[in-house]
Every structure is written in C-alpha cells, then in structure tokens.
Amino acid sequence: MRMTASGNEAGDPTVTTGEVTDDQGSPEPTLPAVPFGEWPSPITAAEVAVAESSGAFPTVLGSSVWWQQVLPDEGGRITIMHSSGGKMTPLLPAPWNARSRVHEYGGQSYLPIPRAALAGSRGPRGHVLAFVDFADQRMYLTPASAADATAPRPLTPDPALLSAADGSGPLATGALRYADFTLSPDRTEVWCVQERHESGKVSRAIVGVPLDGSAAERPEAIRTLVSGGDFFAYPTPSPDGRWLAWISWNHPHMPWDGTELRVAPVENGVPGKARLLMGSPRESVLAPLWRDNTSLYVVTDWPGWWNIYQVSLTGEPPLALYPAEEEFAGPLWRLGARPFALLGDGRLAVTHGAGSAALAILDPESFELKDLDTPFAEFAPSGVATLAASGQSIVAVAGGPTTRPAVLRVDAATARTEVLQRERGAVPDEAYLPVPEHVDFEGPYGQVVHALLYRPANPEVTGPADERAPYVVWVHGGPTSRATPILDLAKAYFTSRGIGIIDVNYGGSSGYGRQYRERLRRDWGVVDVHDAIAAAQWVAEAVNADPARLAIRGGSAGGWTALAAVTTGTRRGRVFGAAVSYFGVAELRSFAATTHDFESRYLDGLIGPLPGYETRYDERAPVGHVTGDTCPILLLQGLDDPIVPPAQAESIAADLARHGIRYAYLPFEGESHGFRRAETITTAFEAELSFYGQILGFEPPGIPKVAVSSPSAQQPPGRR
C-alpha cells in the first residue's frame, strides 16, 4: 500500500509517519522523512500552465456541440471547438482569437448558425460561425468547418469609419465590442450587447448586426434595439419572435446587487415600449428563458437565494418552482452564462446547491427536483455554471474533487455521461493529488466561515516527525465569487511538495445566499481579511500547521485581501510570514479613478461612495500601511491589465522598498488580468514556490530562484 495524506481529526499530524503494513500483514519500509516544501514532485509548473486550458460557454444544436477553448501554449488565444460524431475539431486557426472585451471580462463571444437559417429551410446543411476577434473586437462570420479554408469576413465596421461625437477624430481600434449573442427571430441578424468606447465614455445597447455583412462598410446598418441603461445582458427573443426579454442594471449597482427583467413587444423586428416584469436595486434577476410565448423562467434572489421562478406576461404572480436555501445561479461576471436550460420535454436542466453546484432535472409541472448521477460533482468549476441543452442532451463544463474540469454531454434520461474534452496534459498519479475537504469554522464575532482544506500528499516521502507543515491561505478573486472543490493541478503543485492549502470562501463569497454575500458590504478589507486570518489560525490549531510558516496568496480582489492582511490586518499582530499578490489592488483612490467602467462603482458597495468616504479608502488601502512588521511580498503583474493597472503593483513595491521590506516584483509584457500564456504561468508558479522557500525556510529542488530584494539593498520597482 501507499502512504498518503491523513489526519482528518482536529489536532492530528498533517502527514502520517512510521511503519505501515500491506494487506498481507508484511511491513513496508518506513517512508523517508523529507522537510516540508522539499518533497520531490512529478507535477511541474509547465504542466500546471497547460492544464489551465479549460472549455467554456458550450452550445449544442442536435448532435453538434461547440465551446470556447483557451490555448495557453498558443499565447492564451481562444479557439472554438466543435464536436460531432466522436470527432473534435478546432475551428479557428491562429491568429484568430475568439475573445470579447465587453466589461473587460468578456463572455460568450461566438454563435453557431445553421446554414439553412441563412438560405431558407431548403438551404445547405452545416453551420456558419459568428465570433468576435480579440485584436480588433469586430464580429466576423466564418464557415464552421476546419475543412473550409474560407477566411472569416467582417460583419461589423472598423471603428475608424466612425467619428467621435465630440469631433476628436475616428474611434480607436477595439472601441466597438460585442458579446452575448443570439439569432434574431427572422434569422437575418445577430442580436447582442454592444459596448462603445468614445471620448473617454462607455455606453452599451442591445443591437442587431446584419448577417449579410452590410454593416462592415456601412456602420448605420447596425440597428439599436434597446438602449437607455448602463448595462445589458441576455437578449432573449420569445419562440414566436413577438417579444424580446433582457436584463439591465445601472451604476452603482453590480449585477449581483440589483437588476431588472424587462420585456418589449417586437413588431417588424423593432422592439416597442418596454415593461418591467421583475427586479429592483435590491433584487438580482438573471438568465431569462422563455417557457412559451407568454411566460418565462428566471432566477431571482429576492427570497435570499437565487431560485428559479416562472413569470407570466399576463399578470399572474411569479411562481417559485423549487424554493430552497440553495443557489440555482451564480454572479454574472461574464456575459452569456446560463445556469439552466430547457429540455425537449419542457423540463429544466439546472444546477443547484450551497457552496457547490450539482446537476439536476427540475420538472416545472410536478416541482420535483432530481439529481443526475454522473462522475462529476461540481458543475460550476469556475464558480458560475453554464448549461446548454437540445432534446434530452445537456452540455456543461464540470469537474470534481478527483476529476479535472471537462466539457460533457449528459443524457437527461439515463445520466449517461460523455466526456467531449478534458483539460490537456496527463493526470499525475492520484496519490500525489490532494482531495478537498469542506470545512467550516468560527470567524470573528461568531460568524461561520466556509473553506476547502487541501492537505499535503505525496506517496514517496513523509514529513519529519518533529516538523509541522507550512500552509498557504488562498483567497479567491471577485470578491463576489467562490472557491470550488475540484481537482486543481495548481494546488497539487504545492501540496505534492509538502505545502498545505486552505482555500477560504470568506464573507462576501457567492454560493451561500445573499446574506452571506452582503457580509462584505462596506466592509471590504475588514471581513475578508478577518476571515482569511481566522482560516490561518484554524489550520494552525486544528490541522497542526506550522504557525511560524503561514502564508497568504490571492489574485485580483484576492490579491487585495492578501496585501491588506499583511498591512492593515497586522494591527492585532502578525500572522503571515509571506504574501503573494497576483495583480492585486493596493491603493483604492487611484483604482476607483482608473479601473474599467464595469467595476468603476463597485467600491461604492464594498467601501462607500466617493466623495464622502475618502478616510475609509485611505485606512483600508495596503499602500500607506507598510510597516517594519509587514512580511515579505511577491508581486506578479500583467503590464496590459486594464482592470488592475500596473501602477497598483508598482505603488506597493515602492512602499515596501521605502520600509526595507523584502519583496520581488515580476511584471509580464503582453499579459492582462489573469495570465494566459503558458510561459507566464510557468514562471509565476515557479517564482511563487521559490519565494515561499526563501522566506519560510526550505529549498524546493529543481526550482529556479526568484530574485528577492534584501533589506540592506533595496531596488526600486520597475518594469523589465
């Protein structure tokens, strides 16, 4: 037998040591004791980089399935994959990159269209593909076949053809952006969300883009269907084409704060006067889906959890299909994410759960909810589920505690599951992989905090009997997001080397109802920091982690929490010996002034509106609160990041240098918010491991050392 991580009871050692016995009673040799952090591991940073190429936004039409696929080893570009008859084909060769910049986070950026829809019911078989290219953000149309070498042709104009309203000249490349596609009822247009950047301002509308290509040279051929709001999502025509439904919201709200479901009659392709069906500034309504021509299904959190309701156009009160303290949706970070889908028999394929997302069938007639028994436990591996359905086929992206994320097709009747695509790269021996454990513990003021625990695991070695393992608190981004219990090689990269992880779903995380999400309201930098510190203290007490070798890391909003935990969070004493920030927020006032439009008022709810809360902004920010007690920090930053600009990392690096605190700053050319290139991801993970080793006192074998400043010879931050 093999020795693996154990110690599930509070106070047990992290890794079992000593002699073990096989099934025949014969003693096996005692595993060699190797210091934590120095365990030999077959999992390389390069393998982690390739494994992060997950699929997203699946679409199914009959027997054909499409999805967006990230390719880290091709510079992080996104292609569209097609699966049919057991054959999987990439449809967009380099340099095409199907990635929208609407809201900067993008979302669904393609739409397969039956050729017959363009040519009439007797038209040719097969499909064409509308997509947005990242380089210029224009929409293109191409044959959905790798065998057809016809180059994509533009459907939308070059922004240079349009002049800015203030007379400042033509619009810049990428000034017109598109996402969240659907086919118009008459099949002549793509209806979608358009985002326009002009003269320093951003506006949005639901528009119709002609499929005949006429708008490529005549911008006026793009029709504005709905306007007047700051944000739009889910343009959804009724089956008979006589109604259009959509979601909208306005600053300062985020889509998980308050949205509105509106519908408008459509006559001759033109929407009329809209009416409000559901929603308010204190109710988040998402994902409208037509049940028939006079009623819709929609998700709303007005009861405290995102539950599914049936809403009528004829005046009947909304009907809850399955009221429960569970989430049937997640926060709308990326446009086009649909958490449930309509099957051919009228039932709904749904995801549901508290802190997780299982796949189930919901019958709107009997109100019965039945889970499907598949090998995959988590149907929202990124924190937000996206389902598609055709007939009895459900297509989704899913993973599990011992299963890497994959694109699946599931039969709604039998639960038979077909894997269409897995994350690339070989899966290491299971004995090297940590299994996530759901843990709850008491945070400040008696609040329950949720987290996922990953113990060190390696079949070849064990830790010294007199040594306790180092642990890292992982903090997810968002902050309105969540950590999910799926097999993650990024975590196994560390745990297989003897470094434990606790991934904390701090107050403000999604997946646990609106009340838990709103724990962070006006308390960002307080509740998240306290919960992260509580997680570190809990692993030291309950899992026997080394209290002198605790670290914290996070990306984006998680990077903010990591930085705050070791600056403003040290007022009650130092807990962490090291911190790692991936493109984290460090200074609030400049962030509020320079970040992109989608999140430009996010801080109103997280901290407080400006003007009026300047003092709170200054008190919470890591910059300005570095002291001699601040631990060493590693900063990793993309230089093309429009969400958290490089100045954020540079400002905290300068503050660390002024105070003589050890730090390392790694800027990456060509990277945006969230690293996509394999070489960047590889360098970042190796640097992170090296940094932990240098600061926490171990030497990971075979890992190049990242340059860390010394207190006596500080180097000014800079881009290299």
C-alpha positions in Angstrom: 0.0 0.0 0.0 1.0 3.6 -0.4 1.2 6.3 2.3 -1.0 9.3 1.6 -2.0 12.4 3.5 -4.2 11.7 6.5 -5.1 13.3 9.8 -8.8 14.2 9.5 -9.3 14.7 13.2 -8.5 18.0 14.7 -5.0 18.0 16.2 -3.8 15.0 14.2 -0.4 15.5 12.4 -0.7 16.7 8.8 1.0 13.6 7.4 1.1 10.1 8.9 4.6 8.8 9.7 6.1 5.5 10.8 5.8 1.9 9.6 2.8 0.7 7.6 1.6 -2.7 6.7 0.2 -4.1 3.5 -2.9 -6.2 3.1 -0.9 -9.4 3.8 0.5 -8.1 7.0 4.1 -7.7 5.7 5.7 -4.5 6.9 6.7 -1.9 4.3 9.8 0.2 4.7 9.2 3.5 6.5 8.9 6.3 4.0 11.9 8.7 4.0 11.4 11.9 6.0 12.0 15.0 3.9 11.4 18.6 5.1 8.1 20.0 4.1 8.4 22.1 0.9 11.3 20.0 -0.3 9.4 16.9 -1.3 10.1 15.6 -4.9 7.1 16.0 -7.1 6.4 15.0 -10.7 4.0 17.9 -11.1 5.8 20.8 -12.9 4.8 24.4 -13.3 4.7 23.8 -17.1 2.1 21.1 -16.6 0.0 23.4 -14.5 0.2 26.0 -17.2 -1.1 23.6 -19.9 -3.8 22.2 -17.6 -5.4 25.6 -17.2 -6.8 25.3 -20.7 -10.4 24.7 -19.8 -13.5 24.9 -22.0 -16.3 27.5 -21.5 -19.7 28.6 -22.9 -20.9 25.3 -24.5 -23.6 25.4 -27.2 -25.5 22.3 -28.5 -27.6 22.0 -31.7 -28.7 18.4 -32.3 -25.7 16.2 -32.3 -23.2 19.1 -32.7 -21.5 20.8 -29.7 -19.3 23.9 -29.7 -17.4 25.6 -26.9 -14.7 28.3 -26.3 -11.3 26.8 -25.6 -8.2 28.6 -24.1 -4.8 27.6 -25.6 -2.1 28.7 -23.1 0.7 27.3 -25.3 -0.5 29.5 -28.2 -0.2 32.7 -26.2 -3.5 32.2 -24.4 -5.6 32.7 -27.5 -9.2 31.2 -27.6 -10.4 29.0 -30.4 -13.9 27.5 -30.9 -14.0 23.7 -30.6 -16.6 21.6 -32.5 -17.6 18.1 -31.5 -19.8 15.8 -33.7 -19.8 12.1 -34.3 -17.0 11.5 -31.9 -14.7 13.9 -33.7 -13.4 17.1 -32.1 -12.1 19.9 -34.3 -10.7 23.4 -33.6 -12.4 25.8 -36.0 -10.3 29.0 -35.7 -6.6 28.7 -36.6 -4.1 31.2 -35.4 -4.0 34.2 -35.3 -7.8 34.3 -34.7 -8.7 34.8 -31.1 -12.4 34.5 -30.1 -12.4 36.7 -27.1 -14.6 39.7 -26.3 -13.6 42.6 -24.2 -17.1 43.7 -23.2 -16.9 44.5 -19.5 -13.2 43.5 -20.0 -14.2 40.1 -18.7 -16.0 39.2 -22.0 -18.1 36.1 -22.0 -20.0 34.3 -24.8 -18.2 35.6 -27.9 -19.4 33.2 -30.6 -22.7 31.8 -32.1 -23.1 28.8 -34.5 -25.8 29.5 -37.0 -27.4 26.8 -39.2 -26.7 27.4 -42.9 -30.4 26.7 -43.6 -31.3 29.6 -41.3 -29.5 31.9 -43.8 -30.6 30.3 -47.0 -34.1 29.2 -46.1 -35.5 25.8 -45.0 -34.1 24.1 -48.1 -30.6 25.6 -47.7 -27.4 23.7 -47.3 -26.5 21.6 -44.3 -24.0 22.5 -41.7 -23.3 25.8 -39.8 -21.5 29.0 -40.0 -19.9 30.7 -37.0 -20.2 34.3 -35.9 -17.4 35.3 -33.4 -15.6 38.3 -32.0 -11.8 38.6 -32.6 -9.8 39.9 -29.7 -7.4 42.0 -31.8 -10.0 44.5 -33.2 -13.2 43.4 -31.3 -15.0 43.2 -34.6 -17.6 40.4 -35.3 -16.7 38.0 -38.1 -18.5 35.2 -39.9 -16.7 32.0 -41.0 -17.7 28.5 -42.1 -17.9 26.3 -39.0 -15.7 23.7 -40.7 -12.0 23.2 -40.5 -12.1 21.7 -44.0 -13.4 25.0 -45.4 -10.4 27.4 -45.7 -12.6 30.5 -46.5 -11.3 33.4 -44.4 -13.6 34.9 -41.9 -15.3 38.1 -43.2 -16.2 41.0 -41.0 -19.8 41.7 -40.0 -19.2 44.9 -38.0 -17.3 48.1 -39.1 -13.8 49.1 -38.4 -14.3 51.8 -35.7 -12.1 54.1 -37.8 -15.1 54.5 -40.1 -16.9 56.3 -37.3 -16.1 59.7 -35.9 -16.4 60.5 -32.3 -19.3 62.7 -31.3 -17.1 65.4 -29.9 -15.2 65.8 -33.1 -11.9 64.4 -31.7 -11.4 62.1 -34.7 -12.2 58.5 -35.6 -12.9 55.9 -32.9 -9.9 53.8 -31.8 -9.4 50.1 -32.7 -11.5 48.0 -30.3 -13.8 50.9 -29.5 -16.9 48.8 -30.6 -17.2 45.5 -28.8 -19.8 42.7 -28.9 -20.9 39.8 -26.7 -23.8 37.6 -25.6 -25.1 36.5 -29.0 -28.5 35.2 -30.1 -30.0 34.8 -33.5 -32.8 37.2 -34.4 -36.3 35.7 -35.0 -36.1 36.3 -38.7 -32.6 34.8 -38.8 -31.1 37.8 -40.6 -29.2 39.4 -37.7 -27.2 38.5 -34.6 -28.8 40.3 -31.6 -26.2 41.0 -28.9 -24.8 43.5 -26.4 -22.7 46.2 -28.0 -20.2 48.3 -25.9 -19.0 51.6 -27.3 -15.9 53.5 -26.1 -15.9 57.1 -27.2 -14.3 60.3 -26.0 -13.5 58.7 -22.6 -17.0 57.5 -22.1 -18.6 54.0 -22.3 -22.1 53.2 -23.4 -24.0 50.0 -24.1 -27.0 48.9 -26.1 -28.6 45.7 -27.4 -28.1 45.9 -31.2 -28.9 43.9 -34.3 -25.9 43.1 -36.6 -26.8 42.0 -40.1 -25.5 38.6 -41.2 -25.2 39.8 -44.8 -22.1 41.8 -43.9 -23.5 45.1 -44.9 -22.5 46.8 -41.7 -18.8 46.2 -42.3 -18.8 49.1 -44.7 -22.0 50.9 -43.6 -22.0 51.3 -39.8 -25.5 52.6 -39.8 -26.7 49.1 -40.8 -26.3 48.0 -37.2 -29.7 48.7 -35.6 -30.1 49.8 -32.0 -32.8 47.7 -30.4 -32.7 48.6 -26.7 -30.8 51.5 -25.0 -31.1 53.8 -22.1 -29.4 51.7 -19.4 -25.8 51.4 -18.3 -25.6 47.7 -18.7 -27.5 45.0 -20.6 -27.4 41.2 -20.7 -29.3 38.1 -22.0 -31.1 39.5 -25.1 -33.7 36.7 -25.5 -36.4 36.6 -28.1 -39.6 34.6 -27.5 -40.2 31.5 -29.5 -42.6 33.3 -31.8 -40.4 36.3 -32.1 -43.1 38.7 -30.8 -41.3 39.6 -27.6 -37.8 40.4 -26.5 -36.7 39.9 -22.9 -33.4 41.2 -21.4 -31.7 42.1 -18.1 -30.5 45.6 -17.4 -28.9 47.5 -14.5 -27.3 50.8 -13.8 -24.4 52.3 -11.8 -23.5 52.0 -9.0 -25.1 48.5 -8.8 -23.3 45.3 -9.8 -25.5 42.6 -11.4 -25.5 40.6 -8.1 -26.8 43.7 -6.3 -29.8 44.7 -8.3 -31.1 44.1 -11.9 -34.3 44.4 -13.8 -36.1 41.9 -16.1 -37.8 43.8 -18.9 -39.8 42.7 -22.0 -40.9 44.6 -25.1 -43.2 43.6 -27.9 -41.5 43.2 -31.3 -43.1 44.3 -34.5 -41.3 44.1 -37.8 -38.1 43.4 -36.0 -38.4 46.5 -33.9 -38.9 46.3 -30.1 -41.6 48.6 -28.7 -42.1 50.1 -25.3 -40.5 48.0 -22.5 -42.2 47.0 -19.3 -40.7 45.9 -16.1 -41.6 42.3 -15.1 -39.3 41.7 -12.1 -36.3 43.2 -10.3 -35.2 46.2 -8.3 -32.0 47.8 -6.9 -32.1 45.2 -4.1 -33.0 42.1 -6.2 -30.7 40.4 -8.6 -32.7 38.8 -11.5 -30.7 36.8 -14.1 -30.9 34.4 -17.1 -34.4 34.8 -18.6 -35.5 31.8 -20.6 -38.9 31.6 -22.4 -41.2 28.8 -21.3 -43.6 29.5 -24.1 -44.8 32.7 -25.9 -46.3 34.3 -22.8 -44.2 33.2 -19.8 -40.6 32.9 -18.8 -38.3 31.2 -16.3 -35.9 33.4 -14.5 -33.6 33.3 -11.5 -34.1 35.9 -8.7 -32.6 36.2 -5.2 -35.4 38.2 -3.6 -36.1 35.3 -1.2 -32.4 35.4 -0.1 -31.1 32.8 -2.6 -31.0 32.6 -6.4 -34.1 30.4 -7.0 -36.0 29.8 -10.3 -39.4 31.4 -10.8 -42.0 31.3 -13.6 -43.1 34.8 -14.6 -46.1 35.5 -16.8 -46.8 38.3 -19.2 -50.5 38.1 -18.4 -50.4 39.3 -14.8 -50.2 36.1 -12.7 -47.9 36.4 -9.7 -44.4 34.8 -10.0 -44.4 31.1 -9.2 -41.4 29.6 -7.3 -40.5 26.2 -8.9 -38.4 24.9 -6.1 -38.0 27.3 -3.2 -34.8 26.3 -1.2 -31.9 27.7 0.6 -29.7 26.8 -2.4 -28.3 28.8 -5.3 -29.6 28.0 -8.8 -27.3 30.6 -10.3 -24.1 32.5 -9.7 -22.8 36.1 -10.1 -22.8 37.4 -13.7 -19.1 38.2 -14.2 -19.1 37.1 -17.8 -22.0 37.8 -20.3 -23.8 34.8 -21.6 -23.5 32.4 -18.6 -26.8 30.5 -18.4 -27.2 28.3 -15.3 -30.2 26.4 -16.6 -31.6 25.1 -19.9 -34.9 23.9 -21.4 -35.1 20.3 -22.4 -37.2 19.0 -25.3 -39.9 17.7 -23.0 -40.3 21.0 -21.1 -38.3 20.1 -18.1 -35.3 22.1 -17.0 -31.7 21.1 -16.6 -30.5 23.1 -13.6 -27.5 23.4 -11.3 -28.1 23.9 -7.6 -26.5 23.7 -4.2 -25.0 25.7 -1.3 -21.3 26.1 -1.8 -21.4 23.7 -4.7 -23.4 23.1 -7.9 -24.9 19.7 -8.7 -26.6 18.9 -12.0 -30.3 18.1 -11.7 -33.6 17.9 -13.6 -36.4 20.2 -12.4 -40.0 19.4 -13.5 -42.0 22.7 -13.6 -45.3 20.7 -13.6 -44.6 18.5 -10.5 -42.0 20.8 -8.9 -39.8 17.7 -8.5 -36.0 18.1 -8.4 -33.9 15.0 -9.2 -30.1 15.0 -9.2 -28.4 13.2 -12.1 -25.8 10.6 -11.0 -22.7 11.5 -13.0 -19.0 11.0 -12.3 -18.7 14.8 -11.9 -19.7 16.5 -8.7 -19.1 20.2 -9.4 -21.0 21.8 -12.4 -19.7 25.3 -11.7 -15.9 24.7 -11.6 -15.2 28.4 -12.2 -17.9 29.4 -9.6 -20.6 30.1 -12.3 -22.4 27.3 -14.2 -23.2 27.5 -17.9 -25.6 24.8 -19.4 -26.9 24.2 -22.9 -29.5 21.6 -24.0 -31.0 20.1 -27.1 -33.7 17.5 -26.8 -32.5 15.3 -23.9 -28.9 16.2 -24.3 -27.3 18.5 -21.7 -23.9 20.1 -22.3 -21.9 21.6 -19.5 -18.4 22.1 -18.0 -17.9 20.1 -14.8 -15.2 18.7 -12.5 -14.9 17.1 -9.1 -12.7 16.5 -6.1 -10.7 13.9 -8.1 -11.7 14.9 -11.6 -10.3 17.7 -13.6 -12.8 20.1 -15.4 -14.2 18.7 -18.7 -16.7 19.6 -21.3 -19.5 17.0 -21.0 -22.6 15.8 -22.7 -25.1 14.2 -20.3 -28.3 12.3 -21.2 -31.1 13.7 -19.2 -33.0 10.3 -19.2 -30.1 8.0 -18.2 -27.4 10.3 -16.8 -25.0 8.6 -19.3 -22.1 11.0 -19.5 -19.8 11.5 -22.5 -16.5 13.5 -22.0 -16.0 15.7 -25.0 -12.9 17.5 -23.8 -10.7 17.5 -20.7 -8.1 19.9 -19.6 -5.0 18.9 -21.5 -2.0 17.2 -20.1 -1.5 13.9 -18.3 -3.1 13.5 -14.8 -0.5 12.6 -12.2 -0.8 9.5 -10.1 -3.8 10.0 -7.8 -1.6 9.6 -4.7 0.0 13.0 -5.5 -3.3 14.8 -5.6 -5.0 16.4 -2.6 -8.7 15.8 -2.0 -10.6 18.9 -1.0 -12.3 18.7 2.4 -15.2 21.1 3.1 -14.6 22.7 6.5 -16.5 25.3 8.5 -15.0 27.2 11.4 -15.9 30.2 13.6 -14.6 33.5 12.4 -14.8 36.9 14.1 -18.0 37.7 16.1 -19.2 34.1 15.9 -19.7 34.1 12.1 -19.4 30.8 10.3 -16.7 30.8 7.6 -16.6 28.3 4.8 -13.3 26.9 3.3 -11.8 24.0 1.4 -8.8 22.2 3.0 -6.1 20.6 0.9 -3.6 18.6 2.9 0.0 17.8 1.7 0.0 14.5 -0.3 3.0 12.5 -1.7 3.4 8.7 -1.9 7.2 8.8 -1.8 8.0 10.7 1.3 6.7 12.0 4.6 7.5 15.0 6.7 9.9 14.8 9.7 8.2 13.8 12.9 9.3 17.0 14.7 8.3 19.3 11.9 4.9 20.9 11.1 3.9 21.7 7.6 3.7 25.2 6.1 0.3 26.3 4.9 -0.9 28.9 2.5 -4.3 30.6 2.7 -5.7 31.0 -0.8 -8.1 33.9 -1.4 -10.3 33.9 -4.5 -10.9 36.9 -6.6 -14.1 38.8 -7.3 -14.6 39.3 -4.4 -18.1 38.2 -5.3 -17.0 34.7 -6.4 -16.1 31.4 -4.7 -13.6 28.7 -4.5 -14.8 25.3 -5.8 -14.0 21.7 -4.8 -12.4 20.5 -8.0 -9.1 18.8 -8.8 -6.7 21.6 -9.5 -3.1 20.9 -10.5 -2.2 24.4 -9.4 -2.9 23.3 -5.8 -1.3 19.9 -6.3 1.8 21.7 -7.5 2.2 22.9 -3.9 0.6 20.1 -1.8 2.7 17.4 -3.5 5.8 19.3 -2.3 4.6 19.4 1.3 2.8 22.7 1.4 -0.8 22.7 2.7 -3.6 25.0 1.4 -6.8 26.3 2.8 -8.9 28.0 0.2 -11.3 30.3 2.1 -14.8 31.3 1.0 -14.7 34.4 3.1 -17.8 36.5 3.9 -18.8 38.1 0.6 -18.4 34.9 -1.4 -21.1 33.7 -3.6 -22.7 30.3 -3.3 -24.2 30.7 0.2 -27.1 33.1 -0.3 -27.4 36.9 -0.5 -26.9 37.5 3.3 -23.5 35.8 3.2 -22.6 37.8 0.1 -23.6 41.0 1.8 -21.4 40.4 4.8 -18.8 42.3 2.7 -21.0 45.3 2.1 -19.0 48.4 3.1 -16.5 46.0 4.8 -14.1 45.0 2.1 -10.7 44.9 3.6 -12.2 44.0 7.0 -14.4 41.0 6.8 -12.4 39.2 4.1 -9.1 40.0 6.0 -10.5 38.8 9.3 -11.9 35.6 7.7 -8.5 34.9 6.0 -6.7 35.4 9.3 -9.2 33.1 11.0 -8.5 30.4 8.4 -4.8 30.6 9.1 -5.3 30.4 12.8 -7.7 27.5 12.3 -5.2 25.4 10.3 -2.5 26.0 12.9 -4.8 24.8 15.7 -6.9 22.1 14.0 -4.6 20.7 11.4 -1.3 21.2 13.1 0.1 23.7 10.5 3.3 25.5 11.5 2.1 28.9 12.9 5.5 30.3 12.1 5.2 29.3 8.4 1.8 30.6 7.3 1.5 32.5 4.0 -1.4 34.1 2.1 -1.9 34.5 -1.7 -4.6 35.7 -4.0 -5.4 37.2 -7.4 -7.1 40.5 -8.2 -9.6 41.1 -5.3 -7.9 38.1 -3.6 -4.6 39.9 -4.1 -6.1 42.9 -2.3 -7.1 40.7 0.6 -3.6 39.2 0.8 -1.9 42.6 0.8 -4.4 44.0 3.3 -3.9 41.0 5.6 -0.2 41.8 5.9 -0.5 45.6 6.2 -3.8 46.9 7.7 -4.5 43.4 9.1 -1.4 43.4 11.3 -2.9 45.8 13.8 -3.6 42.8 16.1 -0.3 41.2 15.5 1.5 39.5 12.6 0.0 36.2 11.4 1.6 35.6 8.0 5.2 35.1 7.2 4.8 35.7 3.4 2.3 37.0 0.9 1.8 36.7 -2.8 -0.3 39.0 -4.9 -1.3 38.3 -8.4 -2.4 41.6 -10.0 -3.9 42.7 -6.7 -5.4 46.0 -5.8 -3.1 48.0 -3.5 -4.3 51.6 -3.5 -8.1 52.4 -3.6 -8.4 56.0 -4.7 -6.4 55.6 -7.9 -8.0 52.2 -8.5 -11.5 53.8 -8.4 -10.4 56.5 -10.8 -8.6 54.3 -13.3 -10.3 50.9 -13.4 -12.7 49.9 -16.2 -16.3 51.0 -16.4 -17.9 47.7 -15.3 -16.3 47.9 -11.8 -15.8 51.6 -11.6 -18.6 51.9 -9.0 -18.0 48.5 -7.4 -16.3 50.2 -4.5 -19.5 52.2 -3.6 -20.9 49.0 -2.2 -17.6 47.4 -1.0 -16.2 50.5 0.8 -18.5 53.5 0.3 -19.1 56.1 -2.5 -16.7 59.0 -3.3 -16.7 61.7 -2.4 -17.6 61.1 1.2 -15.6 58.1 2.2 -12.0 59.3 1.5 -10.8 58.5 5.0 -12.1 54.9 4.8 -10.4 54.4 1.4 -7.1 55.6 2.9 -7.5 53.5 6.1 -8.2 50.3 4.2 -5.5 50.5 1.5 -2.3 48.4 1.8 -0.3 51.3 0.4 0.5 53.7 3.2 0.2 50.9 5.8 3.5 49.1 5.2 5.5 49.0 8.5 8.5 47.2 9.8 6.2 44.4 10.8 5.0 43.8 7.2 6.1 40.4 5.9 7.9 39.9 2.6 5.7 40.1 -0.5 5.8 38.7 -4.1 4.0 40.8 -6.7 3.1 39.4 -10.1 1.5 41.8 -12.6 0.4 41.9 -16.3 1.5 45.1 -17.9 -1.6 45.3 -20.2 -4.1 44.9 -17.3 -7.0 47.4 -17.8 -8.8 46.2 -14.6 -5.9 46.5 -12.0 -3.3 48.6 -13.8 0.4 48.0 -13.2 0.6 51.2 -11.1 -1.1 49.3 -8.3 1.7 46.8 -8.0 4.3 49.4 -8.5 2.9 51.6 -5.7 3.0 48.8 -3.1 6.5 47.8 -4.3 7.7 51.3 -3.8 6.2 51.3 -0.3 7.9 48.1 0.5 11.3 49.4 -0.7 11.0 52.6 1.4 10.4 50.5 4.5 13.2 48.0 3.8 10.8 45.0 3.5 12.0 42.2 1.3 9.9 41.8 -1.9 10.0 40.7 -5.5 8.2 42.3 -8.4 7.6 40.3 -11.7 5.9 42.3 -14.4 4.9 40.4 -17.6 4.7 42.1 -21.0 1.6 41.2 -23.1 -0.4 39.8 -20.1 -3.7 41.3 -19.0 -5.9 40.5 -16.0 -5.4 36.8 -15.5 -2.4 35.2 -17.1 -3.0 33.3 -20.3 0.4 32.4 -21.7 2.0 29.1 -20.8 5.4 30.6 -20.3 4.0 33.3 -18.0 2.0 30.8 -15.8 5.1 28.6 -15.6 7.3 31.5 -14.5 4.7 32.7 -12.0 4.3 29.4 -10.2 8.0 28.7 -10.1 8.6 32.2 -8.7 5.8 31.7 -6.1 7.3 28.3 -4.9 10.8 29.8 -4.8 9.6 32.8 -2.8 7.9 30.6 -0.2 11.1 28.6 0.1 13.3 31.6 0.6 11.1 33.3 3.1 9.7 30.3 5.0 12.9 28.4 5.2 13.1 25.4 2.7 14.7 24.7 -0.6 12.4 23.2 -3.2 14.5 21.0 -5.5 14.9 22.0 -9.2 13.2 25.3 -8.9 15.0 28.4 -10.2 15.3 31.1 -7.5 13.3 34.3 -7.9 15.3 37.4 -7.1 14.2 38.8 -3.8 15.5 42.1 -2.5 17.4 42.3 0.7 16.7 44.7 3.5 20.1 46.3 3.1 20.0 46.7 -0.7 16.5 47.6 -1.8 15.9 48.1 -5.5 13.3 50.5 -6.8 10.4 48.8 -8.6 10.4 48.9 -12.3 9.1 47.1 -15.4 11.5 44.7 -17.0 
